[in-house]
Amino acid sequence: MDINAYIESGILELYVAGSLSDKENEEVYALMQKNPEILQEVLNIEAAVIKLTAATAPKNKNYILTSIKKTLGFKGNSDTQVISITKYNWITYTGWAASIVLAAGLLWTISENKTLQTDIEVAQVKEALLETQIADSKNSLEEAQTLVSVLRDDAITKIPLAGQGNFATAYAKVYWDKKEQRIFLDAQGLPEPPRGKVYQVWSLKLSPLTPTSLGTIDDFATDANKIFEIANTNQSEAFGITLEPAGGSKTPTMEFLYTLGVAAS
């Protein structure tokens, strides 16, 4: 999904306004849980609504007084007219005034209720965002602890992957956990791939040369530490990384072989 296009579509404004169907509300809420960018945009929209509501609410007593004067026929702010009791029925006059005051009060109450409801919704969204951040932090801590245990384990095979050909400055390292049939790839030494391209990791048998794909690194640009856990059930003799079109390739593109490393026998 293109997150920016989704945000610019206007559907989040409709969600905040309560104009979507139940199904659409559920879809937007589900995306908010998965994408912090969408969640933050909803928070921004909610905050803007609060400011707009506060700005338009009739907080000044002069607003109510002006409305009463206008209805009763007073002209201008300073000119006072004497109204004959014989011309106007006093009970009707006071009834009109009371109705105007009541209407203004109701408008103010509705505005305050809307603001309160918006505050509650913003608080709920902020709580959901906080829960997401806590979950992400917990996952990051668990990943860090796992990585530390791998780096300190003497049973883990460490394989440096050197840059190849036109990519001599590139480098990577594989930590092969044979017991758990997985590798940890440290790809910090690889440049960010161009748009429409991804790195693909290969397990290699050398005689004869037989490559087996271990998958593509689709989240390379968004991963901060550039360390990726990848399943590997192969009896690998070497590992290589190539640059491939998005989605990966069945066989490695050798002219875009970035790094290669042979496992110690």
GIDAHU-V278605 format. One record per residue. SS is DSSP state (alpha for helix, beta for strand, coil for the rest). PHI is phi in degrees with one decimal (999 if undefined). BURIAL is b if it has 24 or more other C-alpha atoms within 12 Angstrom, else e. Layout:
((SS;PHI;BURIAL) (SS;PHI;BURIAL))
This chain:
((coil;999;e) (coil;-84.9;e) (alpha;-61.3;e) (alpha;-62.5;e) (alpha;-64.3;e) (alpha;-65.7;e) (alpha;-63.7;b) (alpha;-76.7;e) (coil;-70.9;e) (coil;94.2;e) (alpha;-67.9;b) (alpha;-69.8;b) (alpha;-65.0;b) (alpha;-66.4;e) (alpha;-63.3;b) (alpha;-64.2;b) (alpha;-76.7;e) (coil;74.8;e) (coil;-100.7;e) (coil;-95.4;e) (coil;-73.7;e) (alpha;-59.0;e) (alpha;-64.7;e) (alpha;-66.5;e) (alpha;-60.0;e) (alpha;-63.8;e) (alpha;-65.2;e) (alpha;-64.6;b) (alpha;-61.8;b) (alpha;-62.8;e) (alpha;-68.0;b) (alpha;-62.1;b) (alpha;-68.9;b) (alpha;-91.2;e) (coil;-123.7;b) (alpha;-56.6;b) (alpha;-65.1;e) (alpha;-67.2;b) (alpha;-61.0;b) (alpha;-64.8;b) (alpha;-64.1;b) (alpha;-62.7;b) (alpha;-59.3;b) (alpha;-63.7;e) (alpha;-65.6;b) (alpha;-59.1;b) (alpha;-63.2;b) (alpha;-65.0;e) (alpha;-64.1;b) (alpha;-60.3;b) (alpha;-61.8;e) (alpha;-65.3;e) (alpha;-63.2;b) (alpha;-63.9;e) (alpha;-70.1;e) (alpha;-95.5;e) (coil;-71.7;b) (coil;-76.5;b) (coil;-89.9;e) (coil;-93.4;e) (alpha;-63.2;e) (alpha;-62.3;e) (alpha;-62.8;e) (alpha;-68.6;b) (alpha;-62.6;e) (alpha;-62.4;e) (alpha;-62.8;b) (alpha;-64.7;b) (alpha;-60.5;b) (alpha;-64.5;e) (alpha;-70.3;e) (alpha;-83.0;b) (coil;97.4;e) (coil;-72.0;e) (coil;-112.6;e) (coil;80.2;e) (coil;-92.7;e) (coil;-115.4;e) (coil;-77.2;e) (coil;-105.0;e) (coil;-102.6;e) (coil;-90.7;e) (coil;-108.4;e) (coil;-70.1;e) (coil;-66.5;e) (coil;-72.6;e) (coil;-81.6;e) (coil;-119.4;e) (coil;-74.2;e) (alpha;-64.5;e) (alpha;-64.8;e) (alpha;-64.1;e) (alpha;-59.1;e) (alpha;-69.3;e) (alpha;-63.8;e) (alpha;-60.4;e) (alpha;-61.5;b) (alpha;-63.1;e) (alpha;-63.9;e) (alpha;-65.6;b) (alpha;-61.8;b) (alpha;-63.0;e) (alpha;-63.2;e) (alpha;-62.4;b) (alpha;-63.8;e) (alpha;-64.2;e) (alpha;-60.8;e) (alpha;-64.3;b) (alpha;-63.5;e) (alpha;-60.2;e) (alpha;-61.7;b) (alpha;-65.7;e) (alpha;-63.9;e) (alpha;-61.9;b) (alpha;-62.2;b) (alpha;-63.0;e) (alpha;-62.4;e) (alpha;-64.1;b) (alpha;-59.5;b) (alpha;-63.8;e) (alpha;-64.5;b) (alpha;-62.7;b) (alpha;-62.7;e) (alpha;-66.2;e) (alpha;-66.1;b) (alpha;-63.2;b) (alpha;-64.0;e) (alpha;-63.7;b) (alpha;-63.6;b) (alpha;-63.8;e) (alpha;-62.0;e) (alpha;-63.8;e) (alpha;-64.7;e) (alpha;-64.2;e) (alpha;-62.8;e) (alpha;-63.7;e) (alpha;-64.3;e) (alpha;-64.0;e) (alpha;-63.8;e) (alpha;-63.4;e) (alpha;-64.6;e) (alpha;-63.6;e) (alpha;-64.0;e) (alpha;-63.8;e) (alpha;-64.5;e) (alpha;-63.4;e) (alpha;-64.6;b) (alpha;-61.5;e) (alpha;-64.6;e) (alpha;-67.1;b) (alpha;-63.0;e) (coil;-93.2;e) (coil;-85.1;e) (coil;-67.5;e) (coil;-78.9;e) (coil;-81.6;b) (beta;-85.9;b) (beta;-104.1;b) (beta;-127.1;b) (beta;-74.6;b) (beta;-113.1;b) (beta;-88.6;b) (beta;-66.4;b) (coil;-122.8;e) (alpha;52.9;e) (alpha;-72.0;e) (alpha;-117.8;b) (coil;-63.1;e) (coil;-83.5;e) (coil;-78.0;b) (beta;-160.8;b) (beta;-158.1;b) (beta;-146.8;b) (beta;-110.9;b) (beta;-110.8;b) (beta;-98.3;b) (beta;-98.7;b) (coil;-67.5;b) (coil;-62.8;e) (coil;-91.8;e) (coil;53.4;e) (beta;-154.9;b) (beta;-126.1;b) (beta;-112.6;b) (beta;-99.0;b) (beta;-94.9;b) (coil;-106.4;b) (coil;-60.9;e) (coil;-86.3;b) (coil;-101.8;b) (coil;-72.4;e) (coil;-65.5;e) (coil;-68.4;b) (coil;-64.9;e) (coil;-58.9;e) (coil;85.8;e) (beta;-122.2;b) (beta;-139.2;b) (beta;-83.1;b) (beta;-123.4;b) (beta;-100.4;b) (beta;-126.0;b) (beta;-96.2;b) (beta;-121.7;b) (beta;-101.4;e) (beta;-92.6;e) (coil;-138.8;e) (coil;-76.0;e) (beta;-65.0;e) (beta;-133.3;e) (beta;-89.0;b) (beta;-128.6;b) (beta;-71.0;b) (beta;-102.8;b) (beta;106.9;b) (beta;-103.2;b) (beta;-100.3;b) (coil;-76.5;b) (coil;-103.9;e) (coil;-57.6;b) (coil;-67.8;e) (coil;-93.4;e) (coil;-83.4;e) (coil;-70.8;e) (coil;-93.0;e) (coil;58.8;e) (beta;-116.8;b) (beta;-125.9;b) (beta;-90.9;b) (beta;-134.3;b) (beta;-69.1;b) (coil;-147.5;b) (coil;-98.2;e) (coil;-86.8;b) (coil;-86.6;e) (coil;-71.4;b) (coil;-108.2;b) (beta;-161.9;b) (beta;-133.2;b) (beta;-140.2;b) (beta;-130.3;b) (beta;-121.8;b) (beta;-98.8;b) (beta;-130.6;b) (beta;-61.8;e) (coil;-52.7;e) (coil;101.4;e) (coil;86.6;b) (coil;-128.0;b) (coil;-72.8;e) (coil;-130.3;b) (coil;-69.1;b) (coil;-85.8;e) (alpha;-66.1;e) (alpha;-70.2;e) (alpha;-118.6;b) (beta;-79.9;b) (beta;-83.7;b) (beta;-138.9;b) (beta;-150.6;b) (beta;-148.9;b) (beta;-100.7;b) (coil;-74.9;b) (coil;-66.7;e) (coil;-77.7;e))
